[in-house]
Amino acid sequence: MLAYKQYVTIKDPSKIELSGLPFRVGQRVEVVMIAEDDDRTARVQELKALFRSTQALPQIKAITDEMIAEEVEAYRAGR
């Protein structure tokens, strides 16, 4: 399978034009469009806030490093 990536800026949302493609006439291709995420910074900030609030929960403070190590070991041992 030949993969080809080309970035374009949408000028008319009802159509998109690609040129200079490395495919032959009659070749069947799959077209997948993925928009860039303009809100990535905001989502990262929301995730960091979620981590801070989760880490501040009282039940989290009761978990020790030893308890975490035991849980990891039990998981790795298949228990």
PADRENMI-560595 format. One record per residue: residue in one letter; x, y, z of N, C-alpha, C, O in turn. Coordinates in steps of 0.05 Angstrom, whole numbers, plus 5000, padded with zeros to 4 digits. Each point is the difference from the previous one (the first is absolute). Layout:
<atoms>
a | X | Y | Z | X | Y | Z | X | Y | Z | X | Y | Z;
...
</atoms>
This chain:
<atoms>
m | 5017 | 4976 | 5000 | 4983 | 5024 | 5000 | 5018 | 5025 | 5000 | 5019 | 5002 | 5016;
l | 4975 | 5016 | 4967 | 5015 | 5025 | 4998 | 4984 | 5021 | 5016 | 4977 | 5005 | 4995;
a | 5036 | 5007 | 5024 | 4987 | 5021 | 5016 | 5011 | 5027 | 4990 | 5024 | 5003 | 4994;
y | 4959 | 5016 | 5004 | 5007 | 5027 | 4991 | 4986 | 5020 | 5017 | 4976 | 4998 | 5004;
k | 5039 | 5022 | 5006 | 4988 | 5020 | 5017 | 5004 | 5027 | 4987 | 5021 | 5006 | 4990;
q | 4958 | 5010 | 5010 | 5001 | 5027 | 4989 | 4983 | 5018 | 5018 | 4977 | 4993 | 5006;
y | 5034 | 5029 | 5002 | 4985 | 5019 | 5016 | 4987 | 5021 | 4982 | 5014 | 5011 | 4982;
v | 4961 | 4995 | 5023 | 4986 | 5021 | 4985 | 4984 | 5017 | 5019 | 4994 | 4991 | 5022;
t | 5001 | 5033 | 4971 | 4983 | 5018 | 5015 | 4973 | 5002 | 4986 | 4999 | 5005 | 4976;
i | 4980 | 4991 | 5039 | 4973 | 5000 | 4988 | 4993 | 5029 | 4993 | 5000 | 5018 | 5017;
k | 4993 | 4986 | 4958 | 4991 | 5026 | 4991 | 4970 | 5000 | 4995 | 4987 | 5020 | 5003;
d | 5003 | 4957 | 4988 | 4972 | 4996 | 4995 | 4992 | 4974 | 5012 | 5008 | 4979 | 4991;
p | 4975 | 5021 | 5031 | 4994 | 4975 | 5014 | 4983 | 4980 | 4983 | 4996 | 4978 | 5009;
s | 4995 | 5030 | 4967 | 4985 | 4982 | 4984 | 5018 | 4984 | 4981 | 4990 | 4981 | 4986;
k | 5036 | 5026 | 5012 | 5017 | 4984 | 4982 | 5029 | 5004 | 5009 | 5007 | 5019 | 5014;
i | 5010 | 4962 | 4978 | 5028 | 5001 | 5005 | 5015 | 4991 | 4975 | 4991 | 4982 | 4986;
e | 5030 | 5031 | 5007 | 5015 | 4994 | 4976 | 5029 | 4992 | 5007 | 5014 | 5014 | 5014;
l | 4994 | 4963 | 4976 | 5027 | 4990 | 5004 | 5013 | 4998 | 4973 | 4987 | 4992 | 4980;
s | 5038 | 5015 | 5018 | 5014 | 4998 | 4974 | 5028 | 4988 | 5005 | 5010 | 5000 | 5022;
g | 5002 | 4990 | 4956 | 5026 | 4989 | 5002 | 5002 | 4974 | 5015 | 5020 | 4994 | 5013;
l | 4958 | 4990 | 4987 | 4999 | 4975 | 5015 | 5017 | 4978 | 4986 | 5002 | 4999 | 4976;
p | 5010 | 4984 | 5040 | 5018 | 4979 | 4989 | 4985 | 4974 | 4993 | 5011 | 4979 | 5003;
f | 4965 | 5023 | 4987 | 4984 | 4977 | 4993 | 4995 | 4999 | 4970 | 5001 | 5020 | 4986;
r | 4994 | 4956 | 5004 | 4995 | 4997 | 4971 | 4970 | 5002 | 4994 | 4984 | 4995 | 5018;
v | 5010 | 5010 | 4958 | 4972 | 5002 | 4991 | 4986 | 4974 | 5005 | 5010 | 4978 | 4993;
g | 4966 | 5023 | 5019 | 4985 | 4976 | 5005 | 5007 | 4986 | 5027 | 4986 | 4981 | 5008;
q | 5035 | 5027 | 5005 | 5007 | 4988 | 5025 | 4981 | 5007 | 5021 | 4992 | 5023 | 5003;
r | 4999 | 4957 | 5013 | 4981 | 5005 | 5022 | 5016 | 5009 | 5024 | 5020 | 4988 | 5008;
v | 4971 | 5034 | 5005 | 5012 | 5011 | 5024 | 4980 | 5004 | 5021 | 4976 | 5003 | 4995;
e | 5033 | 4997 | 5030 | 4982 | 5006 | 5023 | 5007 | 5029 | 5009 | 5024 | 5006 | 5003;
v | 4956 | 5010 | 5002 | 5005 | 5027 | 5009 | 4990 | 5002 | 5029 | 4977 | 4994 | 5006;
v | 5041 | 5015 | 5011 | 4994 | 5004 | 5029 | 5007 | 5029 | 5006 | 5022 | 5008 | 4995;
m | 4959 | 5006 | 5017 | 5006 | 5028 | 5007 | 4999 | 5003 | 5030 | 4982 | 4992 | 5013;
i | 5039 | 5020 | 4998 | 5003 | 5005 | 5029 | 5006 | 5029 | 5004 | 5021 | 5010 | 4990;
a | 4962 | 5004 | 5023 | 5004 | 5029 | 5005 | 5019 | 5004 | 5023 | 5000 | 4984 | 5019;
e | 5017 | 5036 | 4979 | 5018 | 5007 | 5022 | 4983 | 5009 | 5024 | 4978 | 5012 | 4996;
d | 5031 | 4983 | 5028 | 4985 | 5006 | 5024 | 5008 | 5028 | 5009 | 5022 | 5004 | 5011;
d | 4961 | 5016 | 4985 | 5005 | 5027 | 5008 | 4999 | 5004 | 5031 | 5011 | 5019 | 5010;
d | 4975 | 4963 | 5004 | 4995 | 5003 | 5028 | 5019 | 4983 | 5017 | 4994 | 4994 | 5023;
r | 5028 | 4998 | 4966 | 5018 | 4982 | 5015 | 5011 | 5012 | 5025 | 5000 | 4987 | 5021;
t | 5008 | 5038 | 4979 | 5010 | 5013 | 5023 | 4979 | 5001 | 5022 | 5006 | 4995 | 5024;
a | 4970 | 5012 | 4969 | 4978 | 5001 | 5020 | 4995 | 4972 | 5012 | 4996 | 4998 | 5024;
r | 5005 | 4981 | 4959 | 4995 | 4973 | 5011 | 5023 | 4991 | 5018 | 4995 | 4986 | 5019;
v | 5030 | 5022 | 4975 | 5022 | 4993 | 5017 | 4997 | 5014 | 5027 | 5005 | 4987 | 5021;
q | 4987 | 5038 | 4979 | 4995 | 5014 | 5025 | 4978 | 4987 | 5016 | 5002 | 4998 | 5025;
e | 4976 | 4994 | 4962 | 4978 | 4986 | 5014 | 5010 | 4974 | 5012 | 4993 | 4993 | 5023;
l | 5024 | 4992 | 4963 | 5010 | 4975 | 5010 | 5018 | 5004 | 5024 | 4999 | 4985 | 5019;
k | 5018 | 5036 | 4980 | 5017 | 5006 | 5023 | 4984 | 5008 | 5024 | 5006 | 4992 | 5023;
a | 4972 | 5023 | 4973 | 4982 | 5007 | 5022 | 4987 | 4975 | 5012 | 4997 | 4998 | 5024;
l | 4995 | 4984 | 4958 | 4988 | 4975 | 5010 | 5020 | 4984 | 5017 | 4993 | 4989 | 5020;
f | 5032 | 5010 | 4971 | 5021 | 4986 | 5015 | 5003 | 5013 | 5028 | 5002 | 4986 | 5020;
r | 4999 | 5040 | 4980 | 5004 | 5014 | 5026 | 4976 | 4994 | 5019 | 5005 | 4995 | 5024;
s | 4971 | 5006 | 4965 | 4977 | 4996 | 5018 | 4998 | 4970 | 5009 | 4992 | 4995 | 5022;
t | 5016 | 4987 | 4960 | 5000 | 4972 | 5007 | 5021 | 4994 | 5022 | 4995 | 4986 | 5019;
q | 5029 | 5026 | 4978 | 5021 | 4996 | 5019 | 4994 | 5013 | 5027 | 5013 | 4993 | 5020;
a | 4968 | 5025 | 4981 | 4994 | 5014 | 5025 | 4978 | 4985 | 5015 | 4993 | 5007 | 5023;
l | 4995 | 4972 | 4966 | 4979 | 4985 | 5014 | 5011 | 4987 | 5025 | 5023 | 4990 | 5000;
p | 4961 | 5010 | 5022 | 5010 | 4989 | 5025 | 5008 | 4970 | 4998 | 5020 | 4992 | 5012;
q | 4965 | 4993 | 4973 | 5007 | 4971 | 4998 | 5026 | 4995 | 4985 | 5013 | 4979 | 5004;
i | 4996 | 5040 | 4980 | 5026 | 4997 | 4986 | 5023 | 5003 | 5020 | 5020 | 4986 | 4998;
k | 4976 | 5031 | 5022 | 5021 | 5005 | 5020 | 5005 | 4975 | 5017 | 5021 | 4998 | 5013;
a | 4960 | 4984 | 4988 | 5003 | 4976 | 5016 | 5016 | 4978 | 4985 | 5007 | 4980 | 5012;
i | 4998 | 5024 | 4963 | 5015 | 4981 | 4984 | 5030 | 5005 | 5003 | 5009 | 5023 | 4995;
t | 5006 | 4957 | 5013 | 5029 | 5003 | 5003 | 5015 | 4989 | 4976 | 4989 | 4986 | 4984;
d | 5036 | 5021 | 5014 | 5017 | 4990 | 4978 | 5002 | 4969 | 5002 | 5001 | 4986 | 4980;
e | 4999 | 5004 | 5045 | 5002 | 4971 | 5004 | 4975 | 4987 | 4989 | 5001 | 4978 | 4988;
m | 4976 | 5034 | 5016 | 4975 | 4988 | 4991 | 4999 | 5000 | 4969 | 4991 | 4981 | 4987;
i | 5020 | 5040 | 5001 | 5001 | 5001 | 4971 | 5019 | 4979 | 4989 | 4993 | 4986 | 4981;
a | 5030 | 5011 | 5032 | 5019 | 4979 | 4992 | 4988 | 4972 | 5002 | 5005 | 4984 | 4983;
e | 4980 | 5011 | 5039 | 4987 | 4974 | 5003 | 4980 | 4995 | 4978 | 4998 | 4978 | 4990;
e | 4986 | 5043 | 5004 | 4980 | 4997 | 4979 | 5013 | 4994 | 4973 | 4990 | 4984 | 4985;
v | 5032 | 5030 | 5009 | 5014 | 4996 | 4974 | 5011 | 4971 | 5000 | 4997 | 4986 | 4979;
e | 5015 | 5005 | 5042 | 5011 | 4973 | 5002 | 4978 | 4979 | 4997 | 5003 | 4980 | 4986;
a | 4974 | 5024 | 5027 | 4977 | 4982 | 4997 | 4990 | 4999 | 4971 | 4994 | 4978 | 4990;
y | 5005 | 5044 | 4997 | 4991 | 5001 | 4972 | 5019 | 4985 | 4983 | 4992 | 4984 | 4983;
r | 5034 | 5021 | 5020 | 5020 | 4986 | 4984 | 5000 | 4970 | 5005 | 5007 | 4985 | 4982;
a | 4986 | 5007 | 5042 | 4999 | 4971 | 5007 | 4974 | 4987 | 4991 | 4997 | 4976 | 5003;
g | 4985 | 5040 | 4987 | 4974 | 4989 | 4991 | 4980 | 4995 | 5022 | 4982 | 4985 | 4996;
r | 5022 | 5029 | 5027 | 4981 | 4996 | 5022 | 4979 | 5021 | 5000 | 4983 | 5000 | 5018;
</atoms>
